[in-house]
Each structure stands twice: as C-alpha cells, then as structure tokens.
Amino acid sequence: MFLDELVNRFQEMQRTLGARTVFGEPYQVNGRTLIPVASVRYGFGMGGGQGAREAAEGAAQPGAAAGRQPVQSGSGGGGGGGAVVKPLAVIEVAGEAVRVRPIVDVTRLATLGMLLAAWNVFWITRTIRAAAAARAAAAPAPGRGRGD
C-alpha cells in the first residue's frame, strides 16, 4: 500500500514536471512569440527498517515467561522529495528570426561577488598579519639598545 502510493506520486511528478514545464506555453506579444525555457530537477528518497533486540536485564514485561528475556521489536520508515524549476531563457520568434535571450540570475551573481570579496579580505588580512609578525620578529628586543 505504501509503495503503491509512492509509485503513484512519482508518476504524477513525472507527468507534471515534463517537457511542458521546461518549455512553457508560448505567449504572443506585439507580433512576436515568446517561449519560456526552464531547468527542471526533481528527486526523492525513502528508507525504512525493522529490527528486534533483547530487553535489558531486570526489565520484565507483563506476560513474559520466567527465565526468558523478552524481545522488543520496532520498525519505521520515511521519505521525502522535492522539485526545483529555474528559468533559463526566453525563445523569441519574430517572423523568420529566432533569438534565445538568456535570463541572468542576479542573486547568484551577487552571492558569488560577496564570496569573492570575502575571500580577498581573508587573504589580505592574513598577508598583513604575516608581514607584521615578520617585522616584529626582526626588530630588536626592548631594553637592548645598540650601545648595550
């Protein structure tokens, strides 16, 4: 029953996230046809198990036979899934001309810029500290002048 439900959901996901999701419905704008293009990724996972173990010494359970250790058993399972749809481009058809206009992910560019800036700050700070430590090691110790 559980597996049947999982297979049904997976088949529904495949129907929903197909080519129509990648190439959206065409739009007519000012004599041009615009077709959105997206990247579609989906995945799912599941797991389950069961097991038995002997109860600890002295942990008598009601109905357990004398001298025998009661057995505890359990089972469990779970699953999950998800989908990501990301716009990539727009195909523009105007008469005989066809152009693909990419969609730039500004958030990703900003994140990469911030990571690059943080990386540069790290290395500049490390270089300055190393230079200061080298300068301090090369300086004469306090109290030891040139004439001492």
C-alpha positions in Angstrom: 0.0 0.0 0.0 2.8 2.4 0.9 4.8 1.5 -2.2 1.7 1.9 -4.4 1.1 5.4 -3.1 4.8 6.3 -3.6 4.7 5.0 -7.2 1.6 7.0 -7.9 3.2 10.2 -6.6 6.3 9.6 -8.6 4.2 9.1 -11.8 2.3 12.2 -11.0 5.5 14.2 -10.6 6.8 12.9 -13.9 3.6 14.0 -15.6 3.7 17.4 -14.0 7.4 18.1 -14.5 7.8 17.2 -18.1 8.6 19.0 -21.3 5.7 21.4 -20.8 7.4 22.6 -17.7 10.7 23.0 -19.4 9.2 24.7 -22.5 6.3 26.8 -21.2 3.2 27.8 -23.0 4.0 30.3 -25.9 2.9 33.9 -25.4 2.0 36.3 -28.3 3.4 39.8 -27.6 3.5 42.6 -30.2 3.6 40.1 -33.1 6.3 38.1 -31.5 6.1 34.6 -30.0 7.8 34.2 -26.6 8.5 30.7 -25.3 9.9 30.5 -21.7 12.6 27.8 -21.1 13.3 26.4 -17.6 15.6 23.9 -15.9 13.6 21.3 -14.0 15.2 19.0 -11.4 13.4 16.6 -9.1 14.3 13.9 -6.7 13.1 11.8 -3.9 14.3 9.3 -1.4 12.9 6.9 1.1 14.1 4.4 3.7 12.8 2.1 6.3 13.8 -0.7 8.6 12.8 -3.0 11.3 14.7 -4.8 14.0 14.5 -6.6 17.3 16.6 -6.5 20.4 16.6 -8.2 23.7 15.4 -6.2 26.7 17.8 -5.2 29.4 18.3 -7.4 32.4 15.6 -7.0 35.0 13.2 -5.3 32.6 10.4 -7.7 33.0 7.4 -7.3 30.7 4.0 -8.5 31.5 3.3 -11.9 30.1 7.0 -12.8 29.6 7.9 -16.4 30.5 10.2 -16.9 33.5 13.8 -17.1 32.6 13.3 -15.8 29.1 14.3 -12.4 28.0 11.5 -10.5 26.3 12.2 -9.3 22.8 11.4 -5.8 21.8 10.9 -5.0 18.1 10.2 -1.9 16.1 10.0 -0.7 12.6 9.9 2.7 10.9 10.3 4.4 7.6 10.1 7.7 5.9 10.6 9.5 2.7 10.7 12.9 1.0 11.1 14.6 -2.2 11.2 17.9 -4.0 11.5 19.8 -7.2 13.3 22.9 -8.4 12.2 24.8 -11.5 14.6 27.6 -12.5 14.0 30.0 -15.5 16.9 29.8 -18.0 15.9 31.7 -21.1 13.2 33.0 -23.4 13.0 32.0 -27.0 11.8 34.9 -29.1 10.3 34.2 -32.6 9.6 37.3 -34.7 8.8 36.5 -38.3 11.7 34.4 -39.7 14.2 35.4 -36.9 14.6 33.3 -33.8 16.6 34.6 -30.8 17.4 33.0 -27.5 17.6 35.6 -24.7 19.2 34.2 -21.5 17.8 35.1 -18.1 20.6 36.2 -15.8 20.3 35.1 -12.2 21.2 38.3 -10.4 21.0 36.7 -6.9 23.6 34.1 -7.9 25.9 36.8 -9.3 25.6 38.9 -6.2 26.3 35.9 -4.0 29.4 35.0 -6.0 30.6 38.6 -5.8 30.2 38.6 -2.0 32.1 35.3 -1.7 34.9 36.7 -3.8 35.1 39.9 -1.7 35.2 37.8 1.5 38.0 35.6 0.1 40.0 38.7 -0.9 39.6 40.2 2.6 40.7 37.0 4.2 43.9 36.8 2.2 44.7 40.5 2.5 44.3 40.3 6.3 46.4 37.2 6.5 49.2 38.8 4.5 49.2 41.9 6.6 49.3 39.8 9.8 52.2 37.7 8.5 54.1 40.9 7.4 53.6 42.4 10.9 54.7 39.2 12.6 57.9 39.1 10.4 58.6 42.8 11.2 58.2 42.2 14.9 60.5 39.2 14.8 63.2 41.2 13.0 63.0 44.2 15.4 65.5 44.3 18.3 64.1 43.3 21.7 63.1 46.2 24.0 65.8 47.2 26.5 68.6 46.1 24.2 69.8 49.2 22.5 72.6 49.5 20.1 75.1 50.5 22.7 74.3 47.8 25.3 
